[in-house]
Amino acid sequence: MGNFVLSSLLEHGHDIRTLNLPRSAAPLHCMSVSAGYEQRRNEVYSWDGTKRGTAPFLVIQHTTLGEGRLDYAGTRHRLTPGKTMIITVPHAHRYWLERGGEWEYFWLLLNGREALRLAREIIENAGPVIEAAAAHVDRLASACLDVLQMTEPAPGLASNAAYTAMTSLHDAVFGSRPVAEKPIQSSISRVISHIEANIAAPLPVERLAAVAELSRAHFVRLFSAETGTAPSDYVLEKRLERVERLLLATEMSVADIAAATGFSDGNYLAKVLRRRRGLAPLEFRAAGRKAIL
């Protein structure tokens, strides 16, 4: 299948559009903020993911001509035609145009917790650079063109374009390799349920191994193989996910959230959240709520 909509976007020409939408009484959680089709040639062009503010958002950028570069947490990528970059902010990355180079691309900037959740899933499974099939690129181009040509912007239309972009990348990463998932062994399933039900309680590896009825060494090997992460890292990530939900959905204090999620105190929670997410708890609450308004 050819890139019919991509051709329409290229015919539309270089353009940038920012959607200035009113606050909604019923916020949507996957929103288009802006989009563009640009060409950079022999100029200074560089974006640092640690210097773009504290409000979380994501960028999708598809190369149509030339070449850009991406340094993502210390790993270098060449952004050549046909490659799509997806990155979240704030994050330790930088993308740029080499001196004397040329780079043509279209892009979308999205926000909202569902957009960010999908982006993290895609990045965790495929990395920040994807080579999608023509049909998926066409859908991505359609989302960009919808934003550029939106005559009467509205939250629902902005969200529809955002979901079109995110689901095109989701299908490119997950839909093209329908491998049947291996069922998690019952002992590991039991541990996962125990973690979810006891997130505020101490969860040392020895306790989890006892729940699984396995030796500590055997449990760690089996859990890591089944889930792709070590038990302690899994517990920490689940605690942080609960912290994020409580920060956004309640008015609980940081100290109370720490007690409800297994952290020793609010100061330690703040230290861990800043290290893992780049934001202090109240900064995360303010930025997250602003993003979904």
N, C-alpha and C positions, 0 to 999 in steps of 0.2 A: 504494500500500500504506500502511495506517495504522501508527501507532506503537503496536503492541499491547504490546510489552514496556515501552516508555516509560510507557504508562498504568499498567502493573503497578508500575513503580518509583514513580510518583507516588502510587499507592494505598498503597504500602509506607510512605510518609511520611518525614519528615525523620529522618536517621539518619547515624551515622558509625561506621566499623569499621576497626580496625587489625589486620592479621594478624601474630601473633607466631609465626614459624615457626622450627623448629630448623635448625641448620646442616646442610647436606646434603653427603654425601661425593662426590656427583656434581652440582655446581651447575648450575642452569638460568639462562639469561641473558636472560630476559624475564619479570619477576616483578611481581605486584601486591603493593604494600605496604599500601595503605589505600584506602578509597573512602568517598564520602558523598553525601548529598542534603541541601542546606541552603538556608535562606532568611536573607538579611541585609536589615534594614530600619532606616534612620535610625540607623546606628551606624558606628563607626570600623572599617574593614576594609581592610587594605592589606598587600600582600606585595612585598618587594623581592628580586629574584633574585640580588643580590650579597650578601645578608645571611642566607642560609639554610644556611650551612655549606659544606664543601668536597666532601662526598660527592656524586657526580653522580646525578641522578634526573630524572624528567620529570613534568609535571602535565598532565592532560587535563581540561578543564572546559567543560561544555555548558550554555548559558543556556536556561532554560525560561520565565522571567518576569522583567520588569524590565530593568535594564541595568547592566553593569559597564564599566569602562574598562581599557585596556591600553596602556602605553607600552613599545614593544618596540624597543630600540636607537634611541630618538629618534623613532619613528613611532607616532602615536596611533591606537588602534582602539576602536570602540564595540562592546561585547559585548552585542548585543540577542538576543531569543529566536530560536533556530534556529542560532546561531553557536557553534562549538566552538573553544576556545583550546587550543593545544598548545605548551608551552614547556619548555625544559630548564634545569636548575640545575647549577652556577652560570652566570649569564648576566645581562647588563645589561638588565633589564626590571623593570617594576612593574605590578601590577594591583590595582585598588581599586574601592570603592563611593563614588560622589559623595555629598557631605553631603546628608542628607535623602532619599536615594534608596532604591530597593528592588532587590534582586537575588536571584533564585532560580536554582539550578543544581545539577547533579550532577557529580561529579568522581572521578578515579582518580589515584593516585600510583603510578608504576611505577619500577623500576630494572633494572639489568642491561645489559650492553653491546649486546645485540641490540635491546632496546627503545630505547636511545639512538641506535643506528645508524638504525633505522627513523624515529625522530622527526626526526633531522637531515635525512634524505632528504625527508620530508614538508614540513618547514619551508623547506628550500632551494627546493622546487618550488612550494609554495603559500602560503608565509608562515605566521605563527603563528595565523591565524584562518581557519577553514574553514566553509563553509556546505554541509553534507552532505545527501544525499537522506534521506528518511524511513527507508528500509531500513537505511542505514548508521547513523543515529542509534539505531535500534532495537537493532542489534547492540552499539553502545556502551553503551546503557542496560542491555542484558543482562549485559555484563561487570560493570558497577557493581552490579547487583542480585545477581549471583552472589557477589561479595565480601561484600555486606551480609548475605546469607542463608546463607553457608557454615557448615554445622553442625560439620564436622570438618575444619578447615583443613589442607591438605597442600601441599607444594611444587608437585606436578603440577597441582592444582586452581588454585592461585594463578597459575601460569604460563599455564594454559589461559585464564583470565580476561584476563590481560595480553595474550596473543596475539589474543584476540577483539577487544579494544579497538584494538590497533595495526593489525590487518588491516582493521578496519572503516574506519579513517581512510586506510589505504593504498588501499583500493578506492575510497573517496570521491575521493581525489586523482588516482590513476593509472588506476583501472579505468573511470572514466566518460568518458575521452577516449582511446580506443585508436587513437592516431595512429602509423602505422608510422614507426619511427625511420629517419632518413636514415643510410645506412652511412657510417662515418668513412672518409675517403679514405685510400688505402693509404699515402701518405707520412706522414700523421698517425698511423696505426696503427703504423707502423714506429717513430716517435718514442716513442709511449706504451710500446711493448715495450722500447725502449732505456732509458727512464727506470726501468721496473720492474726491469730486469736490472742496472742500474748506479746504484742509488740512493745508494751510498756514494761514488761518484766525482763530481768536479766536473761540473756540468751547466749551463754557461752557455748563453744563448740561441743564441750563434753556433755552438756545438757541435751543438745540437739542429737548427738550420737546416741544417747540413751533413748530418746523418743523413737529414733529409727531402729533401735535394738541392734546396733552395729558397734564394732570397735571404732575408736576415734579415727585411726588411720584409714580404715576401710570406708567409714562414713564420708570423710573429707574427699577421698578419691571418687566415690560414687556420686556424691552431691555435685562436685565440680564437673564431672563428666555429663551428668544429666541436665544441669542448669546452665553450664557455661561460665560459672563464677564460683568463687570460694564461699563457704558458708558465712564467714564474717562479713565479706563484702555484700553478699545478698541481704543479710540482715540490715546492714547500714543503709543500703539503697531503699529497702522497704520502709525503714524508719523515716528516711528523708521524703519519700513519697507521701507518707502520712503527715509529716510536718507541712509539706506544701499544701495539702488539702485543707488542713486546719488553719493555716495562715490565710488562705484565700476565702474559706467558707465560714469562718467564725471570727469573733473578736477576742478569743482567748489570748492571754498574755504569753510572752515567750517562755517564761518560767513554767506556766501551766502546760504549754505544748510540750516542753522538754520532759516534764513528768509523765505526760500521756503517751510519749513515744520512746521511752527508754533511755533518754539522755540524762546524765547525772545532774545537770543544771542548765540554766539558760545561756550562761557564758560559753559552755562547751558546745551546746547546740549551735550558737551563733558562729563559733570558730569552724565547726565542721561544715555548716551550710555555706559559709563564705568560701571555704576551700573547694567544695564540690560544685557549687552553683555560681560562685562569683559575687554573691550578694548577702548582706546581713538579713536576718529575718524580717525586720520591719521594712527594709528596702525591697525585699522580695514581695511582701504583702502589697506595698504601695504600687510597685511596678506591675505586678500581676493584675491587680484590680483596674489600673489605668488601661492596661492592654486589652481588657475584655469589655470596656465601656463602649 
